[in-house]
Amino acid sequence: MNILKVFEKSRKESIELLEFFYCLAEVVNYLQSKYGKSNNILIVNFIKFLGWCCSCLSSQVEDYAQSLTDYIFWQSREFYLESMRKFVSGELSGSEFVDRVLYPILSDKKEAQSLEEDFHRQVTIELDSKSFGFSKILLNLQLPVEGFDEDPEESFFTEEELREGVQLALLDMENYFKN
């Protein structure tokens, strides 16, 4: 990913490209479901061609889509930083940490997906180049947080393993605050 690609394009151009990508993806999905098993080679090849176009377009919009996800998570950065610090320092137990951050992570993830499809709202937000890639830290924690349970027989991770993972993520997160 390259943050410079996102900010090279005008906001309007990025929004239009993402909007066209979603439109094309819907067309490809519809045609695939309706005519994907056709015996007509022209139809099958046309659907493959549109799928290829969609794939190429995907690589052009991925950085912009990433910046939208980062925007959502960046707004809650202080909350996540404080929660992670409290957990790493032992002020929160594993289950308290999970209770505190799992819903916000899932909520922010859903909000980011919603923002990707809200082209009018995208015009009004201010993307911060400093936040690029920030959401990946928290999204990488989603699986360990979801996999933790107080009951050792139900948990995929021990509290110590969860704490170690959060501590590594905290180091990455603190780098965003230094810059």
Backbone hydrogen bonds in HBPLUS format (Angstrom, degrees):
<---DONOR---> <-ACCEPTOR-->    atom                        ^
c    i                          cat <-CA-CA->   ^        H-A-AA   ^      H-
h    n   atom  resd res      DA  || num        DHA   H-A  angle D-A-AA Bond
n    s   type  num  typ     dist DA aas  dist angle  dist       angle   num
A0005-LYS N   A0002-ASN O   3.06 MM   3  5.62 137.4  2.25 110.7 120.6     1
A0006-VAL N   A0003-ILE O   3.08 MM   3  5.31 124.9  2.40 101.4 114.8     2
A0007-PHE N   A0003-ILE O   3.29 MM   4  6.67 157.9  2.34 153.2 158.1     3
A0008-GLU N   A0004-LEU O   2.88 MM   4  5.92 124.1  2.19 143.0 157.2     4
A0014-SER N   A0010-SER O   3.04 MM   4  6.36 160.8  2.08 156.3 161.2     5
A0015-ILE N   A0011-ARG O   2.92 MM   4  6.14 161.8  1.96 155.6 160.7     6
A0016-GLU N   A0012-LYS O   2.92 MM   4  6.09 164.4  1.94 151.7 156.1     7
A0017-LEU N   A0013-GLU O   2.94 MM   4  6.07 155.1  2.00 145.1 152.0     8
A0018-LEU N   A0014-SER O   2.99 MM   4  6.17 159.3  2.03 147.4 152.7     9
A0019-GLU N   A0015-ILE O   2.87 MM   4  6.05 158.9  1.91 150.3 156.8    10
A0020-PHE N   A0016-GLU O   2.88 MM   4  6.05 157.2  1.93 146.1 152.1    11
A0021-PHE N   A0017-LEU O   2.92 MM   4  6.11 153.1  1.99 142.7 150.6    12
A0022-TYR N   A0018-LEU O   2.99 MM   4  6.31 162.5  2.02 153.0 155.9    13
A0023-CYS N   A0019-GLU O   3.05 MM   4  6.28 157.6  2.10 146.4 152.9    14
A0024-LEU N   A0020-PHE O   2.83 MM   4  6.03 167.5  1.85 156.1 159.2    15
A0025-ALA N   A0021-PHE O   2.84 MM   4  6.02 158.1  1.89 151.9 158.5    16
A0026-GLU N   A0022-TYR O   3.03 MM   4  6.22 152.6  2.11 143.6 150.2    17
A0027-VAL N   A0023-CYS O   3.04 MM   4  6.37 155.8  2.10 148.9 155.6    18
A0028-VAL N   A0024-LEU O   2.88 MM   4  6.15 166.1  1.90 155.2 158.7    19
A0029-ASN N   A0025-ALA O   2.91 MM   4  6.09 164.5  1.94 148.1 152.7    20
A0030-TYR N   A0026-GLU O   2.90 MM   4  6.06 161.2  1.94 148.5 153.8    21
A0031-LEU N   A0027-VAL O   2.88 MM   4  6.07 174.4  1.88 158.9 160.5    22
A0032-GLN N   A0028-VAL O   2.83 MM   4  5.89 157.2  1.88 150.0 157.2    23
A0033-SER N   A0029-ASN O   2.96 MM   4  6.10 158.4  2.01 145.7 151.1    24
A0034-LYS N   A0030-TYR O   2.89 MM   4  6.05 155.3  1.95 152.2 159.7    25
A0035-TYR N   A0031-LEU O   2.70 MM   4  5.45 163.1  1.73 146.3 152.5    26
A0036-GLY N   A0032-GLN O   2.91 MM   4  4.24 130.0  2.16 119.1 122.4    27
A0038-SER N   A0035-TYR O   3.03 MM   3  5.22 158.1  2.08 119.9 119.6    28
A0044-VAL N   A0040-ASN O   3.10 MM   4  6.42 168.0  2.11 156.8 160.2    29
A0045-ASN N   A0041-ILE O   2.87 MM   4  5.93 162.4  1.91 144.5 149.8    30
A0046-PHE N   A0042-LEU O   2.88 MM   4  5.96 150.5  1.97 141.8 150.5    31
A0047-ILE N   A0043-ILE O   2.96 MM   4  6.22 159.9  2.00 152.8 157.4    32
A0048-LYS N   A0044-VAL O   2.97 MM   4  6.25 156.0  2.03 145.4 152.6    33
A0049-PHE N   A0045-ASN O   2.82 MM   4  6.03 154.0  1.89 145.9 153.2    34
A0050-LEU N   A0046-PHE O   2.93 MM   4  6.22 162.4  1.96 151.9 155.9    35
A0051-GLY N   A0047-ILE O   2.90 MM   4  6.09 152.5  1.98 145.4 153.6    36
A0052-TRP N   A0048-LYS O   2.87 MM   4  6.14 150.2  1.96 146.5 154.6    37
A0053-CYS N   A0049-PHE O   2.88 MM   4  6.23 156.5  1.94 150.2 156.8    38
A0054-CYS N   A0050-LEU O   2.88 MM   4  6.11 155.6  1.94 146.4 153.2    39
A0055-SER N   A0051-GLY O   2.91 MM   4  6.14 152.1  1.99 143.9 151.6    40
A0056-CYS N   A0052-TRP O   2.92 MM   4  6.23 157.9  1.97 151.4 156.9    41
A0057-LEU N   A0053-CYS O   2.93 MM   4  6.12 159.8  1.97 149.3 155.2    42
A0058-SER N   A0054-CYS O   2.86 MM   4  6.01 142.6  2.00 141.8 152.5    43
A0060-GLN N   A0057-LEU O   2.95 MM   3  5.08 132.3  2.18  98.9 112.9    44
A0061-VAL N   A0057-LEU O   3.11 MM   4  6.46 134.0  2.33 147.9 160.4    45
A0061-VAL N   A0058-SER O   3.21 MM   3  5.32 135.8  2.42  98.4 109.8    46
A0062-GLU N   A0058-SER O   3.03 MM   4  5.97 128.5  2.31 149.6 161.4    47
A0065-ALA N   A0061-VAL O   2.89 MM   4  6.09 165.7  1.91 161.5 166.1    48
A0066-GLN N   A0062-GLU O   2.87 MM   4  6.00 150.2  1.96 141.2 149.8    49
A0067-SER N   A0063-ASP O   2.94 MM   4  6.20 150.0  2.03 141.8 149.6    50
A0068-LEU N   A0064-TYR O   3.08 MM   4  6.44 140.8  2.24 143.9 154.4    51
A0069-THR N   A0065-ALA O   3.12 MM   4  6.47 156.2  2.18 148.4 154.0    52
A0070-ASP N   A0066-GLN O   2.85 MM   4  6.11 162.5  1.88 153.1 158.6    53
A0071-TYR N   A0067-SER O   2.95 MM   4  6.04 146.2  2.07 134.7 143.5    54
A0072-ILE N   A0068-LEU O   3.31 MM   4  6.65 155.1  2.38 146.1 149.9    55
A0073-PHE N   A0069-THR O   3.20 MM   4  6.55 170.2  2.21 158.1 159.3    56
A0074-TRP N   A0070-ASP O   2.75 MM   4  5.72 153.5  1.82 152.6 161.0    57
A0075-GLN N   A0071-TYR O   3.29 MM   4  6.45 141.0  2.45 140.9 148.2    58
A0076-SER N   A0073-PHE O   3.05 MM   3  5.48 143.8  2.19 108.3 118.0    59
A0077-ARG N   A0074-TRP O   3.19 MM   3  4.94 166.0  2.21 108.3 108.4    60
A0080-TYR N   A0076-SER O   3.12 MM   4  6.43 166.3  2.14 161.9 165.4    61
A0081-LEU N   A0077-ARG O   2.88 MM   4  5.98 164.0  1.90 150.4 155.6    62
A0082-GLU N   A0078-GLU O   2.92 MM   4  6.01 168.6  1.93 149.6 152.9    63
A0083-SER N   A0079-PHE O   2.95 MM   4  6.10 164.4  1.97 151.6 156.3    64
A0084-MET N   A0080-TYR O   2.88 MM   4  6.02 163.5  1.91 153.1 157.6    65
A0085-ARG N   A0081-LEU O   2.94 MM   4  6.12 161.6  1.98 151.3 156.7    66
A0086-LYS N   A0082-GLU O   2.96 MM   4  6.15 161.2  2.00 150.6 155.7    67
A0087-PHE N   A0083-SER O   3.01 MM   4  6.21 153.7  2.09 145.6 152.7    68
A0088-VAL N   A0084-MET O   2.92 MM   4  6.07 170.3  1.93 155.6 158.2    69
A0089-SER N   A0085-ARG O   2.92 MM   4  6.01 154.3  1.99 147.3 154.4    70
A0091-GLU N   A0086-LYS O   2.81 MM   5  4.97 129.5  2.06 160.0 162.4    71
A0092-LEU N   A0086-LYS O   3.28 MM   6  5.78 138.5  2.46 121.8 118.4    72
A0090-GLY N   A0087-PHE O   3.09 MM   3  5.14 152.0  2.17 101.5 110.2    73
A0097-PHE N   A0093-SER O   2.90 MM   4  6.09 157.3  1.95 151.1 157.4    74
A0098-VAL N   A0094-GLY O   2.93 MM   4  6.17 163.3  1.96 150.2 154.8    75
A0099-ASP N   A0095-SER O   2.89 MM   4  6.02 164.8  1.91 144.9 149.6    76
A0100-ARG N   A0096-GLU O   2.93 MM   4  6.03 141.8  2.08 138.2 148.8    77
A0100-ARG N   A0097-PHE O   3.10 MM   3  5.02 120.4  2.47  91.5 106.8    78
A0101-VAL N   A0097-PHE O   2.92 MM   4  6.13 155.1  1.98 157.4 162.4    79
A0102-LEU N   A0098-VAL O   2.96 MM   4  5.39 162.2  1.99 146.6 150.7    80
A0105-ILE N   A0101-VAL O   2.97 MM   4  6.09 158.7  2.02 154.3 160.2    81
A0106-LEU N   A0102-LEU O   2.99 MM   4  6.24 170.9  2.00 160.2 162.1    82
A0107-SER N   A0103-TYR O   2.76 MM   4  5.87 158.5  1.81 154.5 161.7    83
A0108-ASP N   A0104-PRO O   2.78 MM   4  5.85 162.7  1.81 147.1 151.7    84
A0109-LYS N   A0105-ILE O   2.91 MM   4  6.07 154.3  1.97 146.8 154.4    85
A0110-LYS N   A0106-LEU O   2.99 MM   4  6.20 157.6  2.04 144.7 150.2    86
A0111-GLU N   A0107-SER O   2.86 MM   4  6.09 157.4  1.91 148.5 155.6    87
A0112-ALA N   A0108-ASP O   2.84 MM   4  6.02 151.6  1.92 145.9 153.1    88
A0113-GLN N   A0109-LYS O   3.07 MM   4  6.36 153.5  2.15 144.4 151.1    89
A0114-SER N   A0110-LYS O   2.96 MM   4  6.23 151.8  2.04 145.6 153.9    90
A0115-LEU N   A0111-GLU O   2.85 MM   4  6.10 153.9  1.91 147.1 154.3    91
A0116-GLU N   A0112-ALA O   3.05 MM   4  6.29 149.0  2.15 144.3 151.7    92
A0117-GLU N   A0114-SER O   3.09 MM   3  5.45 141.1  2.25 104.9 115.4    93
A0118-ASP N   A0115-LEU O   3.07 MM   3  4.90 155.3  2.13 100.5 108.3    94
A0122-GLN N   A0118-ASP O   3.15 MM   4  6.45 148.1  2.25 148.9 158.3    95
A0123-VAL N   A0120-HIS O   3.33 MM   3  5.64 140.8  2.49 102.1 111.3    96
A0124-THR N   A0121-ARG O   3.02 MM   3  5.51 139.3  2.19 111.1 121.2    97
A0131-SER N   A0128-ASP O   2.95 MM   3  5.61 154.0  2.02 119.5 126.3    98
A0132-PHE N   A0129-SER O   3.32 MM   3  5.53 166.9  2.34 108.7 112.6    99
A0134-PHE N   A0131-SER O   2.84 MM   3  5.28 164.1  1.87 143.3 144.7   100
A0136-LYS N   A0133-GLY O   3.21 MM   3  5.68 142.0  2.36 109.9 119.5   101
A0137-ILE N   A0134-PHE O   3.15 MM   3  5.87 144.2  2.29 118.8 125.9   102
A0139-LEU N   A0135-SER O   2.87 MM   4  6.08 163.7  1.89 159.2 164.8   103
A0140-ASN N   A0136-LYS O   2.88 MM   4  5.82 143.1  2.01 139.8 147.9   104
A0141-LEU N   A0138-LEU O   3.02 MM   3  5.06 138.6  2.20  96.8 109.0   105
A0142-GLN N   A0139-LEU O   3.27 MM   3  5.11 147.0  2.38  93.3 102.7   106
A0145-VAL N   A0141-LEU O   2.96 MM   4  6.04 163.4  1.99 161.4 166.8   107
A0146-GLU N   A0142-GLN O   2.83 MM   4  5.98 160.6  1.86 153.5 159.3   108
A0147-GLY N   A0143-LEU O   2.79 MM   4  5.87 142.7  1.93 147.7 159.0   109
A0148-PHE N   A0145-VAL O   3.42 MM   3  5.42 162.4  2.46 100.0 105.1   110
A0156-PHE N   A0147-GLY O   2.82 MM   9  5.22 173.9  1.82 162.2 162.6   111
A0154-GLU N   A0151-ASP O   2.90 MM   3  5.37 144.0  2.03 115.4 126.0   112
A0155-SER N   A0151-ASP O   3.11 MM   4  6.21 125.6  2.42 149.4 164.0   113
A0162-LEU N   A0158-THR O   2.97 MM   4  6.24 160.7  2.01 151.9 157.4   114
A0163-ARG N   A0159-GLU O   2.84 MM   4  6.01 158.0  1.89 145.9 152.4   115
A0164-GLU N   A0160-GLU O   2.90 MM   4  6.13 155.1  1.96 146.9 153.3   116
A0165-GLY N   A0161-GLU O   3.00 MM   4  6.24 160.5  2.04 148.2 153.1   117
A0166-VAL N   A0162-LEU O   2.90 MM   4  6.13 158.7  1.94 152.6 158.7   118
A0167-GLN N   A0163-ARG O   2.83 MM   4  5.98 150.0  1.92 143.7 152.6   119
A0168-LEU N   A0164-GLU O   3.04 MM   4  6.35 154.1  2.11 147.4 153.0   120
A0169-ALA N   A0165-GLY O   3.02 MM   4  6.27 159.6  2.06 145.6 151.6   121
A0170-LEU N   A0166-VAL O   2.72 MM   4  5.89 147.4  1.82 146.3 156.2   122
A0171-LEU N   A0167-GLN O   3.11 MM   4  6.40 149.2  2.20 142.7 149.2   123
A0172-ASP N   A0168-LEU O   3.23 MM   4  6.62 157.1  2.29 145.5 151.0   124
A0173-MET N   A0169-ALA O   2.84 MM   4  6.12 157.5  1.89 149.6 156.6   125
A0174-GLU N   A0170-LEU O   2.83 MM   4  6.02 159.8  1.88 152.6 157.3   126
A0175-ASN N   A0172-ASP O   3.18 MM   3  5.35 135.0  2.39  98.1 110.1   127
A0176-TYR N   A0173-MET O   2.96 MM   3  5.46 138.8  2.13 110.7 121.3   128
A0177-PHE N   A0174-GLU O   3.08 MM   3  5.10 130.6  2.33  95.5 108.7   129
A0178-LYS N   A0174-GLU O   3.12 MM   4  6.42 132.2  2.36 142.1 154.8   130
A0179-ASN N   A0175-ASN O   3.37 MM   4  6.53 151.8  2.45 143.6 148.4   131
